[in-house]
Structures are given as structure tokens and as C-alpha cells.
Amino acid sequence: MLKDQLPQVKVALPGPKTQALQERRSKANPSAIRCIYPVAMKRAEGAMIEDLDGNYILDWIGGVGVLNIGHCHPEVVEAVKEQSEKYFHGMFNIVTHEGYVALAEKLNEIVPVKGSEKKTFFANSGAEADENAVKLARAYTKRPNVIVFSGAFHGRTLLTMSMTSKKAYAKGMGPFPDGIYRAEYPYLYRAEKEMNQEEMLAFYKQKIEKVFEEASPANEVAAIVLEPLQGEGGFVPAPVAWVKMLRDICDKEGILLIADEVQTGFCRTGRMFATNYWAEAGVYPDIVATAKSIAGGVPLSAITASAEIMESAPAGTIGGTYGGNALACAASLKVIEIMERDNLAERAQEIGSIVTERYSKWMKESPYIGDIRGLGAMIGIEFVKNKATKEPYPEMVNYLIEECTSHGLIIENAGTYGNVVRFLAPLVITDEQLEAGLSIMESAINKFSAQ
């Protein structure tokens, strides 16, 4: 079966059939939707893709975190088929369908947000979830402004482009909405100096206070929005002690704390949600936005908050045509069932341990690996030209991407400088596939170093 195959390149990439489709793509689709991978999918299962030319490609990107449960999980396929024979769609603003209600009930049960009574509604993408979370915060607090962080990625809508730090994603798209202000995220590997925890908290608290002083008074801030582990920013985990400090500031100033769990949610970090780590330390966000792996590849996102916050939204301001589509809800219910039943959060921890151990070995041997970090099976490895200066080495990462792809492994970069390789392999990857991928990447690193 494809899901058990190991990577194998039979025809040099791109093969003739892939190249033909890519030529059609270049004529039919905008080049701004950039794709550097010479891979065209024929079918996919688990962590494997078969391309149009019969090559077997190991997927360490998973649709950028969408496929924690893997490609085409048979039980999810069956759940969608079963639902499709009843009805595809019924807009939730018009009619009620059970899948939407049942999925909301499930998320209300498992998402760690403040409040004893929770409510959930659905959208289609991570950007929509983040934007709706901001809507709720503004509705509840009656305040206009939002604080986000350096390194943040929240989407490509007009509001979320403004919230996103890297302006390469917003080039030529202004003017942008007002009321978005940025503080410094604790990217400790690249901090101005080494700090103990007490010094770190004081340093980054000052950064928030500077926003209050120079950009928006605290009493005009509706929400502070953060990723528990930054994705596009370079797989940088938020220290839980810093999150606790943010929670204290929010409580003191009447600000809501929003967790963007679009990429971190659904077992990726070794918990069902990264905010479960916060909860274990007694810290809860007010609103959680989720998407990506929520439905195994069917478009869906969710916004979960306390009933009090949720009921502050005026009628007509939330909801939408496809949000909570019946097929997506059926997929998501099955995805969560499988994740809980098969202990995929524990599997994420196992995978993360194997990958981190191997990365750590490389780090000792290579002059180009500056940092390894992450949670569970969401791991970043940062490449630098010099460990002392920490000068980013995006050229090496670009080489690794090309070299690994040519041997049947697709990996992706991240980080402000494009010098981090992110690990997002499906959590159903086999041990043999994981070892094959690590061997390909190790060979690529050694080949680069030898040059």
C-alpha cells in the first residue's frame, strides 16, 4: 500500500507528466501562488505522495500542518462519503444540521479556554478564524486595538496581513487597517542577550508596556494575539512563564488573550492543543482559533470562547456561507475520534523525540546548525553561517530543500530569514519512513558541508 512505501525517485524530478502539468499551471494560474517543488500529485496516503510519474515522495510538510492525520485516512474518507449521501451543505444561518452542533459540542469539551460554559462556531480557514477571534474581542471589550508580535503569521486577509509580521506577505496590498500594534516575541535564540527567566520576563514585559505607552493605551486594547509556537516565524515556542505574564497583564487591563492554534492544534505539539501546556500551568486563553488539521484536509476552522464572550457578538456579524460545511464537520468529528483513540498526541511526542535526538547529533557535528526547538512533532532546526555570530544561512536551507526533494523528501523553510527547516510530517508516519527521511536530510547536510 502507498501509505507503507518508502521514498523512491524512479524518474528525475520533475518527470515528463509532472512537467506537462506544471506548464499548464503556469499558463492557467497566477505566478504569485509560488511553488518550488517539482511534484504533481497522483494520489497520496499517510505520509506518502505518489506523483504523476510514479515517484514516491515522503511528505514532511503535510499541507503546512494540515495533515496531522495523514493523507486520505480511510476512516475519514468513509465518513465524508457517508455524509455526502445525506447532504453536502446547509448554511448554518439558514438551517440546523447535526454535524455542526456535534462538532461544536466536542470542541467545547476539549479546547482549553477560560470559562465553564463554552461555545464554538466555524469558518473555513485559519485567517478567517483569527479575524473572527478579533471580532469577538472587539465586540466583548468595546475596544478597537490589537497587539500582535514580531515573527507572527496570522493569514492573508487584509486584517490578518496587517497582523502578520513578515511584510513580504503583504507587499503592495495596503493601506492596512488601523489599530494593529506589534510587540517583541521572545525568540530567545536571537535575543539581545542571554537572560535568566526573571530577566527575560522583565525584558519582555517592558516591551508590552512600551506598546501601551507609545502606540495604544492599555484601556483601548481589545486583545493580545499570539501563536503558542510560531510557525512561519521559525518554530519558536512561547515560554509558558511569559504566557503567564501576558495573562496577568490581560487580567489587570481587561484585555482578552487570543491563542492562534491554527498550526499547533490537533496533536501536533504532543497535546491535543498547545494551549494544553498552558492549562497544565494554570493559564488559559480567552479565545482559541483552530484550523489546518481540524478536518484532515477538508476546509474548516473554528473559534472557541466562553459563552459570555461569544454572546457579545451582535446578530449577523459572525457566520458565513460555508462555515461548518456538513462534509467538513463529518471529517472533523472522525479526525478527532481517531486522534483520541489512536493516541496521536503521544505519537507526536515519540516522533519529536526521535527527530530531536537525530537533529542534536547533527548539531554537535555541524558548524551550520545553530538551534533546535519545538514541541512534540513541531520542530524547527535553524541553520547559520557561524554559530558565534548566528548569521542566518538561507542559502543552505534552499540547497537542502532542493537536494532532499531530488531524493524523495519534501521539506519546507520558515523564519524571518528563511533559514529554518520546519518538521510537519503526518503523525501516522511509520518508523521506517521517518528513518528514511532523516537519512535523506542527513546526506544532504553532509553533501553541502563537503562542498
Secondary structure as GFF3:
##gff-version 3
##sequence-region A 1 451
A	DSSP	three_ten_helix	2	4	.	.	.	ID=ss1
A	DSSP	alpha_helix	16	28	.	.	.	ID=ss2
A	DSSP	beta_strand	41	45	.	.	.	ID=ss3
A	DSSP	beta_strand	48	51	.	.	.	ID=ss4
A	DSSP	beta_strand	56	59	.	.	.	ID=ss5
A	DSSP	alpha_helix	62	65	.	.	.	ID=ss6
A	DSSP	alpha_helix	74	84	.	.	.	ID=ss7
A	DSSP	alpha_helix	98	110	.	.	.	ID=ss8
A	DSSP	beta_strand	118	123	.	.	.	ID=ss9
A	DSSP	alpha_helix	126	141	.	.	.	ID=ss10
A	DSSP	beta_strand	145	149	.	.	.	ID=ss11
A	DSSP	alpha_helix	158	163	.	.	.	ID=ss12
A	DSSP	three_ten_helix	167	170	.	.	.	ID=ss13
A	DSSP	beta_strand	180	183	.	.	.	ID=ss14
A	DSSP	three_ten_helix	188	190	.	.	.	ID=ss15
A	DSSP	alpha_helix	197	214	.	.	.	ID=ss16
A	DSSP	three_ten_helix	218	220	.	.	.	ID=ss17
A	DSSP	beta_strand	221	226	.	.	.	ID=ss18
A	DSSP	beta_strand	229	230	.	.	.	ID=ss19
A	DSSP	beta_strand	236	237	.	.	.	ID=ss20
A	DSSP	alpha_helix	240	253	.	.	.	ID=ss21
A	DSSP	beta_strand	256	261	.	.	.	ID=ss22
A	DSSP	alpha_helix	275	280	.	.	.	ID=ss23
A	DSSP	beta_strand	287	290	.	.	.	ID=ss24
A	DSSP	three_ten_helix	292	295	.	.	.	ID=ss25
A	DSSP	beta_strand	301	306	.	.	.	ID=ss26
A	DSSP	alpha_helix	307	310	.	.	.	ID=ss27
A	DSSP	alpha_helix	326	341	.	.	.	ID=ss28
A	DSSP	alpha_helix	344	365	.	.	.	ID=ss29
A	DSSP	beta_strand	369	375	.	.	.	ID=ss30
A	DSSP	beta_strand	378	383	.	.	.	ID=ss31
A	DSSP	alpha_helix	394	406	.	.	.	ID=ss32
A	DSSP	beta_strand	409	410	.	.	.	ID=ss33
A	DSSP	beta_strand	412	414	.	.	.	ID=ss34
A	DSSP	beta_strand	420	423	.	.	.	ID=ss35
A	DSSP	alpha_helix	431	450	.	.	.	ID=ss36
###
